[in-house]
Each structure stands twice: as structure tokens, then as C-alpha cells.
Amino acid sequence: MPRVRVRIAPELRVFVAAEHRGDTADVATDGTSSLGHVVESLGIPLTEVGALRAGGREVPAAHVPAAGEEVAVEAVRRPQRVPGPPPAFLLDVHLGTLARRLRLLGVDAAYENEDIGDPALARWSARERRVLLSRDRGLLRRREIFAGGYVYSDRPEDQLRDVLGRFAPPLAPWTRCVACNGALAAADKDTVSDRLRDGTRKSYDVFARCTACERVYWKGAHHAHLEAVVAQALREYGPAPAAPGPTV
């Protein structure tokens, strides 16, 4: 079978089998498969690939490498620009904490806490032009998704840094409901009084309410922790911090 030599960027070697983690991989092909197929056969999602090069020139994923050809697979450049307005995201069922932290920062992050299946997620991504975030390489290989990104870590702190550093979404902390992704609006205490426990009603005067699900927010016991998450993100990826907002 014809073989091609594939140079894999160091950032992408985490996806490939141990025998291919050197500077180059010697890969057998059938002579008709595209370079994109060759890359995916190595375990690398195309969502993580930047430029593809053959003979030193950039080529599309549809390029069919010739026998003996040397090709290079580069990692996506950061920050990655997604076509259209500032990126909106869709997270799979395993990324609930990341979804809540993105919403805390005002990033549009859709999330379903039940497993609705890969086809439904792919259709959702395409329909609403959302960047699909997942640790499932098979899901990211679905052709119908609008755009995708592999989440490299299983730690929420590192996941957040990864997404913010890669896609550079504008941050607007304290403006989204962490429960449903809806917009928050200031709420008069009297209008939300019937939704508060007596202790909360007596102890707090500043509230916000989700315009979608009507969940009520205030600076509760977890506020200091959430404020620290916001402050860290703004130091690394955002503008000067705004005044802290209400939390549950």
C-alpha cells in the first residue's frame, strides 16, 4: 500500500497512538483517501487542525496525498476566529461545570444536562451556529457541526482557560443566568419577595432575575468564590473588572 510521511505538530500528538508520537509518522493509505481522512485515521479531530501542508504548500483537507509525499499537520492557531459574530457555544452533557462558568462570565453557552445524543447535538450546533465543545473525538468528527473544539483537560479551571484562550469570547460577567443561559436584569426587592426565604429577604436588598426562567440572584454564600473565578478570568482574558454582580 502507498505510504505517506506525516509530520504532526507537538500539540496534536496527544491524540495519536504511541508509535506515531515522534516528529513524523509513516502512514499507509489506499491512494484515494483525502488528507483529512488520513489525519482523522490517526485520531486527530479536524477541529484541532490549522493548516495542512504538502510539499511546503498549504492544501485543503480534500487533498489526496501521493505515495511517498511528506505532509505536515499544524495545530489550530490561537486565538481562533470563528466566522460571524462573537462565538456562541454548545457543550455536551459532560461539561456542565464549564457551561456554568462560561455563563457566569457572560458567554453564551448552551447546555443540556441530559444526554440527547450526538446527532441532536450536531444538528443544534449547525442550526444555531454554535461552537460545539466536547472531549468526545467521535462527536467532533460529525460533518454537520458548525464548528468545534476539543476540551483538553478534565479540570474545570483548565477547561475554562483553554476555551477563553482559544476562542477569545468577549466577557460580560454577571449578565447571564448560570442555570439556563438567559439574560439577567435588575429586580426590585418587592417584585421578587414572594420567591425569597425569610432570611434572604431580611439580609439582602440587591437582586437580579433571569428574564427567561425567572430564577432570582443575590450576593449569597457562594459569592466570594464566584467573584474569584470572575476576577481571575478578567485578569487573564478580559477588560478591566466591572462591579461585582449578584449571585445565589
FENPEGI-V349591 format. One record per residue. N is the residue number from 1. SS is DSSP state (@ for helix, = for strand, . for the rest). OMEGA is omega as a letter, one per 20 degrees, with the letter a starting at -180 (* if undefined). BURIAL is + if it has 16 or more other C-alpha atoms within 10 Angstrom, else -. Layout:
n=<N/N>
ss=<SS/SS>
omega=<OMEGA/OMEGA>
burial=<BURIAL/BURIAL>
This chain:
n=<1/2/3/4/5/6/7/8/9/10/11/12/13/14/15/16/17/18/19/20/21/22/23/24/25/26/27/28/29/30/31/32/33/34/35/36/37/38/39/40/41/42/43/44/45/46/47/48/49/50/51/52/53/54/55/56/57/58/59/60/61/62/63/64/65/66/67/68/69/70/71/72/73/74/75/76/77/78/79/80/81/82/83/84/85/86/87/88/89/90/91/92/93/94/95/96/97/98/99/100/101/102/103/104/105/106/107/108/109/110/111/112/113/114/115/116/117/118/119/120/121/122/123/124/125/126/127/128/129/130/131/132/133/134/135/136/137/138/139/140/141/142/143/144/145/146/147/148/149/150/151/152/153/154/155/156/157/158/159/160/161/162/163/164/165/166/167/168/169/170/171/172/173/174/175/176/177/178/179/180/181/182/183/184/185/186/187/188/189/190/191/192/193/194/195/196/197/198/199/200/201/202/203/204/205/206/207/208/209/210/211/212/213/214/215/216/217/218/219/220/221/222/223/224/225/226/227/228/229/230/231/232/233/234/235/236/237/238/239/240/241/242/243/244/245/246/247/248>
ss=<././=/=/=/=/=/=/./@/@/@/@/@/@/././@/@/@/./././=/=/=/=/=/././././././@/@/@/@/@/@/@/././././@/@/@/=/=/=/=/=/=/././=/=/=/././././././././././=/=/=/=/=/=/./././././././././././././=/=/=/././././@/@/@/@/@/@/@/@/@/././././=/=/=/././././././@/@/@/@/@/@/@/@/@/@/@/././=/=/=/=/././@/@/@/@/././././././=/=/=/=/./././././@/@/@/@/@/@/@/@/@/@/@/@/././././././././=/././././././=/=/=/=/=/./@/@/@/@/@/@/@/././@/@/@/@/@/@/./././=/=/=/=/./././././=/=/./././././@/@/@/@/@/@/@/@/@/@/@/@/@/@/@/././././././././././.>
omega=<r/a/r/r/a/r/a/r/a/a/a/a/r/a/a/r/a/a/a/a/r/a/a/r/r/a/r/r/r/r/r/a/r/r/r/r/r/a/a/r/r/a/a/r/r/r/a/a/r/r/r/a/r/a/r/a/r/a/r/r/a/r/r/a/r/r/r/a/r/a/a/r/a/r/r/r/r/i/a/r/r/a/r/a/r/a/r/a/r/a/r/a/a/a/a/r/r/r/a/r/r/r/r/a/r/r/a/a/r/a/r/a/r/a/a/r/a/a/a/r/r/r/r/r/a/a/a/r/r/r/a/r/a/r/a/a/r/r/a/r/a/a/a/a/r/r/a/r/r/r/a/a/r/r/a/a/a/r/a/r/a/a/a/r/a/a/r/r/r/a/r/a/r/a/a/r/a/a/a/r/r/r/r/r/r/a/r/a/a/a/a/a/a/r/a/r/a/a/r/a/a/a/a/a/a/a/r/a/r/a/r/a/r/r/a/a/r/a/a/a/a/a/a/r/a/r/r/r/a/a/r/r/a/r/a/a/a/r/r/a/r/r/a/a/a/r/r/*>
burial=<-/-/+/+/+/+/+/+/+/-/-/+/+/-/-/+/-/-/-/+/+/-/-/+/+/-/+/-/+/-/-/-/-/+/+/+/+/+/+/+/-/+/+/+/+/+/+/+/+/-/-/+/+/+/-/-/-/-/+/-/+/-/+/+/+/+/-/-/-/+/+/+/+/+/+/+/-/-/-/-/-/+/-/-/-/-/+/+/+/+/+/+/+/+/+/+/-/+/+/+/+/+/+/+/+/+/+/+/+/+/+/+/-/-/-/-/-/-/-/-/+/+/-/+/+/+/-/-/+/+/+/+/+/+/+/-/+/-/+/+/+/+/-/-/+/+/+/+/+/+/+/-/-/-/-/+/-/-/+/+/+/+/+/+/-/+/+/+/+/+/+/+/+/+/+/+/+/+/-/+/+/+/+/+/+/+/+/-/+/-/-/+/-/-/-/-/-/-/-/-/-/-/-/-/-/-/+/+/+/+/+/-/-/+/+/+/+/+/+/-/-/-/+/-/-/+/+/-/+/+/+/-/+/+/-/-/+/+/-/-/-/-/-/-/+/+/+/->
